[in-house]
Amino acid sequence: MGKIEKFTLINKDKSRIKVFEPFEDVSKPSPSINVIMISYGCIYKRSSRPIMKGSRVETIESARKEYKQLLEEGWKRTSIFRSYF
């Protein structure tokens, strides 16, 4: 499996974002990435930092499903907020 990159999705009306990033389990003897942390938040002004509401950890498989579903709902990848994280 290749390196998993971190990426951000934004919804159609640009009011919500979700950040998908690899989550390394360092409690294991050999840290490996087998889960994804999904953080989610709201955007009030494009010029300001998004307000993050929370995050959760999902398996890569269910993170992929959610990602695919969000794309089907019209969410798009964005790099606008890269500087904030």
Secondary structure, 3 states (H helix, E strand, C coil): CCCCCCEEEECCCCCEEEEEEEEECCCCCCCCEEEEEEEEEECCCCCCCCEEEEEEEEEHHHHHHHHHHHHHCCCEEECCCHHHC
